[in-house]
Amino acid sequence: MITITSAISLDENEIRYAFFHSSGPGGQNVNKVATAVELRFNAAHSPSLPEPVRERLMKLAGKRMNKEGELVITSSRQRTQEANKED
């Protein structure tokens, strides 16, 4: 479980990660190793979010929310998969 607040926790299975080639830093590994990460969370259908929280998240997410109600966040600032995932 991922604790968001004292009242809200997400099941780790609700979050999906995908890795892809980054155009950012990477030295000799750039374009060779999939270091960038994309996080997807289906906010529209999450059983973990109370309705007021879901509505607020969907309003605040802007372009990070796709038409299916998935929150999509990418990170490629770091040189490793793990560092980008942590970021």
C-alpha positions as a Markdown table, in Angstrom:
| # | Residue | x | y | z |
|---|---|---|---|---|
| 1 | Met | 0.0 | 0.0 | 0.0 |
| 2 | Ile | 1.1 | 3.5 | -0.8 |
| 3 | Thr | 0.0 | 6.0 | 1.9 |
| 4 | Ile | -1.2 | 9.3 | 0.5 |
| 5 | Thr | -2.8 | 10.7 | 3.7 |
| 6 | Ser | -3.9 | 9.2 | 7.0 |
| 7 | Ala | -7.3 | 8.4 | 5.4 |
| 8 | Ile | -6.2 | 7.5 | 1.8 |
| 9 | Ser | -4.0 | 4.7 | 0.6 |
| 10 | Leu | -3.5 | 3.3 | -2.9 |
| 11 | Asp | -2.9 | -0.3 | -3.7 |
| 12 | Glu | 0.4 | -0.6 | -5.6 |
| 13 | Asn | -1.4 | -2.5 | -8.3 |
| 14 | Glu | -3.3 | 0.6 | -9.3 |
| 15 | Ile | -0.1 | 2.2 | -10.5 |
| 16 | Arg | 1.6 | 1.0 | -13.7 |
| 17 | Tyr | 5.1 | 1.9 | -14.9 |
| 18 | Ala | 6.6 | 1.8 | -18.4 |
| 19 | Phe | 10.2 | 2.6 | -19.3 |
| 20 | Phe | 11.4 | 4.1 | -22.6 |
| 21 | His | 14.4 | 5.7 | -24.1 |
| 22 | Ser | 15.1 | 9.2 | -22.8 |
| 23 | Ser | 16.4 | 12.2 | -24.7 |
| 24 | Gly | 17.7 | 13.6 | -21.4 |
| 25 | Pro | 20.9 | 13.0 | -19.5 |
| 26 | Gly | 22.5 | 9.6 | -19.8 |
| 27 | Gly | 26.1 | 9.9 | -21.1 |
| 28 | Gln | 27.1 | 6.9 | -23.1 |
| 29 | Asn | 23.8 | 5.2 | -22.2 |
| 30 | Val | 21.5 | 7.7 | -23.9 |
| 31 | Asn | 19.4 | 6.1 | -26.6 |
| 32 | Lys | 20.7 | 2.7 | -25.6 |
| 33 | Val | 19.0 | 2.1 | -22.2 |
| 34 | Ala | 15.3 | 2.8 | -21.4 |
| 35 | Thr | 15.9 | 5.1 | -18.5 |
| 36 | Ala | 12.8 | 7.4 | -18.7 |
| 37 | Val | 9.7 | 6.3 | -16.8 |
| 38 | Glu | 6.0 | 6.8 | -17.4 |
| 39 | Leu | 3.6 | 6.4 | -14.4 |
| 40 | Arg | -0.1 | 5.7 | -15.1 |
| 41 | Phe | -2.8 | 5.8 | -12.4 |
| 42 | Asn | -6.5 | 5.3 | -13.4 |
| 43 | Ala | -8.0 | 8.0 | -11.2 |
| 44 | Ala | -11.4 | 7.8 | -12.8 |
| 45 | His | -11.9 | 4.2 | -11.7 |
| 46 | Ser | -9.8 | 3.9 | -8.6 |
| 47 | Pro | -11.6 | 2.3 | -5.7 |
| 48 | Ser | -9.1 | 4.0 | -3.3 |
| 49 | Leu | -10.1 | 7.6 | -4.0 |
| 50 | Pro | -13.1 | 9.2 | -2.2 |
| 51 | Glu | -15.3 | 11.0 | -4.8 |
| 52 | Pro | -14.4 | 14.6 | -3.7 |
| 53 | Val | -10.6 | 13.8 | -4.0 |
| 54 | Arg | -11.1 | 12.1 | -7.4 |
| 55 | Glu | -13.0 | 15.2 | -8.7 |
| 56 | Arg | -10.3 | 17.6 | -7.4 |
| 57 | Leu | -7.5 | 15.5 | -8.8 |
| 58 | Met | -9.1 | 15.4 | -12.2 |
| 59 | Lys | -9.5 | 19.2 | -12.2 |
| 60 | Leu | -5.9 | 19.9 | -11.1 |
| 61 | Ala | -4.2 | 17.3 | -13.4 |
| 62 | Gly | -4.8 | 19.3 | -16.5 |
| 63 | Lys | -2.9 | 17.9 | -19.5 |
| 64 | Arg | -1.6 | 15.1 | -17.3 |
| 65 | Met | -5.1 | 13.5 | -17.3 |
| 66 | Asn | -6.0 | 11.6 | -20.5 |
| 67 | Lys | -9.6 | 11.1 | -21.9 |
| 68 | Glu | -9.8 | 7.7 | -20.2 |
| 69 | Gly | -9.3 | 9.3 | -16.8 |
| 70 | Glu | -5.7 | 8.1 | -16.4 |
| 71 | Leu | -3.1 | 10.4 | -14.7 |
| 72 | Val | 0.1 | 10.1 | -16.8 |
| 73 | Ile | 3.4 | 11.4 | -15.4 |
| 74 | Thr | 6.8 | 11.0 | -17.1 |
| 75 | Ser | 10.3 | 11.6 | -15.7 |
| 76 | Ser | 13.5 | 11.6 | -17.7 |
| 77 | Arg | 15.6 | 14.0 | -15.6 |
| 78 | Gln | 17.8 | 11.4 | -14.0 |
| 79 | Arg | 20.3 | 9.0 | -15.5 |
| 80 | Thr | 18.8 | 5.7 | -14.2 |
| 81 | Gln | 15.4 | 4.0 | -14.3 |
| 82 | Glu | 15.3 | 3.8 | -10.5 |
| 83 | Ala | 16.2 | 7.4 | -10.0 |
| 84 | Asn | 13.5 | 8.5 | -12.6 |
| 85 | Lys | 11.0 | 6.2 | -10.9 |
| 86 | Glu | 11.8 | 7.8 | -7.5 |
| 87 | Asp | 11.6 | 11.2 | -9.0 |
